[in-house]
């Protein structure tokens, strides 16, 4: 009996070590620098930075966010639409400008996040709280368990994308050129900006903004979602703010291009950009799910006692076969 107890204790310790996540000190130091120097960049922006520098930084910031939301999240992670090579190249450069690691690594981690949403294996702690998902999880190494699970994530579609794999291979060089030298040198060289101002505003402040907005992709559900522990008053307030319960919808049916990252559905900047790109024939095969398809799928699931998601996906495929290719030009009719 004593031997069995020792064995159980040893197995428990081994399980803890298998799931343990240690701090990634380079990332911890990076976050410290981003928050301190980026905050100082706010002061520089309002006291001495040139308007041309502020405008240039704003454009680069928006492009970096676009690379995370429309690029990594909606195009590569969830395949909500397809994109021609020039658009994929543009979104790759935008994502590099976000400074959040390779497209490959971000997609792999986000797919693991969806596969184990609100479970211990999720690298972004979706079962804990907002700050765990927004900051804490991003400053830790993966556990041995998570490293094993990451290898099981299907990345074949990403590995067949030559643009993504090119970025993965040459990421360090691209990061230095696009995310450091271009933002810092341009205001200094061409706008007559002081080097310090260019560094603090165009690099550190931009990094602070894009880093935090990019992390919201994995943590915003704490702000906009309805969790079991929420009081009814919380649910009502969230409904009046967001006008939808989109987070549950997104985690059930993630390949809808209209699912916004920040609490909106169909009306956000990302959705608008994708529709414009589709009108220009740069984005194709836009996937969306109408309320009718959801209702029909739920009815089918109840009447025939079948899995809900399976029934809804069947209705979605049926709907897509009948929907005109340019449905995005009249989205209100086809939602």
Residue pairs with C-beta under 8 A, 6 or more apart in sequence:
17 144
18 143
18 144
18 145
19 120
19 143
19 144
19 145
20 143
20 144
21 140
21 141
21 142
21 143
21 146
22 140
22 141
23 139
23 140
23 141
24 139
24 140
24 141
27 138
27 139
27 140
28 139
31 135
31 138
31 139
33 204
34 204
34 207
34 208
34 211
35 208
37 200
37 204
38 204
38 205
38 207
38 208
38 209
39 208
40 200
40 204
41 200
41 201
41 204
41 205
41 206
41 208
42 205
44 196
44 197
44 200
44 201
44 205
45 54
45 201
45 205
48 194
48 197
49 193
49 197
49 201
50 187
50 191
50 192
50 193
50 197
52 187
52 191
52 193
53 187
53 191
53 193
53 197
53 198
53 201
53 202
54 201
56 183
56 186
56 187
56 191
56 202
57 183
57 187
57 201
57 202
57 205
57 206
60 97
60 183
60 202
60 206
61 206
61 209
61 210
63 94
63 97
64 94
64 95
64 97
64 98
64 99
64 206
64 210
64 214
65 98
65 210
65 213
65 214
66 91
66 94
66 270
66 273
67 91
67 92
67 93
67 94
67 95
67 96
67 97
67 98
68 95
68 98
68 100
68 106
68 210
68 213
68 214
68 217
69 217
69 261
69 270
70 91
70 270
70 273
70 274
71 91
71 92
71 94
71 95
71 103
72 95
72 103
72 106
72 107
72 110
72 217
73 110
73 217
73 261
74 80
74 81
74 257
74 259
74 270
74 274
75 81
75 82
75 83
75 88
75 91
76 103
76 107
76 158
76 161
76 164
77 106
77 107
77 110
77 111
78 254
78 255
79 157
79 255
79 287
80 255
80 256
80 257
80 259
80 274
80 286
80 287
81 257
81 274
81 278
81 283
81 284
81 285
81 286
81 287
82 283
82 284
82 285
83 91
83 277
83 282
83 283
83 284
84 281
84 282
84 283
84 284
85 163
86 282
87 277
87 282
87 283
88 161
88 163
88 164
89 163
92 103
92 163
92 164
92 166
92 167
93 174
93 178
95 103
95 106
95 167
96 167
96 171
96 174
96 175
96 178
96 179
97 178
97 179
97 183
97 210
98 179
98 210
98 211
98 214
99 175
99 179
99 207
99 210
99 211
100 106
100 210
100 211
100 214
101 171
102 164
102 167
102 168
102 171
103 158
103 164
103 167
103 168
104 155
104 158
104 164
104 165
104 167
104 168
105 168
107 155
107 158
108 150
108 153
108 155
108 158
109 123
109 124
109 150
110 217
110 218
111 153
111 154
111 155
112 121
112 122
112 123
112 146
112 149
112 150
112 153
113 122
113 123
113 124
113 126
113 218
114 251
114 254
115 149
115 153
116 122
116 149
117 126
117 251
118 126
118 127
119 126
119 127
120 127
121 145
121 146
121 149
123 137
123 140
123 142
123 146
124 132
124 133
124 137
124 138
124 218
124 219
125 132
125 133
125 136
125 137
126 133
126 218
126 221
129 222
130 219
130 222
130 223
133 215
133 218
133 219
133 222
134 212
134 215
134 216
134 218
134 219
135 215
137 218
138 215
142 150
158 164
158 165
159 165
167 174
180 203
183 198
183 202
183 203
183 206
184 195
184 198
184 199
184 202
184 203
185 198
186 198
186 202
187 193
187 197
187 198
187 201
187 202
188 194
188 195
188 198
216 261
216 262
217 261
220 247
220 261
220 262
220 263
221 247
221 251
223 263
224 238
224 241
224 242
224 246
224 247
224 262
224 263
225 238
225 245
225 247
225 248
226 234
226 235
226 238
226 245
226 247
226 248
230 238
238 245
239 245
241 263
242 263
242 264
244 264
244 265
246 259
246 260
246 263
246 264
246 265
249 256
249 259
249 265
249 289
250 256
250 259
252 308
252 309
252 312
253 289
253 309
253 312
253 313
253 316
255 287
256 287
256 288
256 289
257 271
257 274
257 286
257 287
257 288
258 265
258 266
258 271
258 288
258 331
258 335
259 265
260 266
260 267
260 268
260 270
260 271
261 268
261 270
262 268
264 271
266 331
266 335
274 283
274 286
274 328
275 286
275 328
275 329
275 331
277 283
278 284
278 286
278 326
278 328
279 328
279 329
286 327
286 328
287 316
287 320
288 327
288 331
288 334
288 335
289 312
289 316
290 319
290 334
290 335
291 335
292 315
292 319
293 312
293 315
293 316
293 318
293 319
294 312
294 315
296 315
297 308
297 311
297 312
297 313
297 314
297 315
297 316
298 308
298 311
298 312
300 306
300 311
300 314
300 315
301 307
301 308
301 310
301 311
301 312
304 311
323 334
327 333
327 334
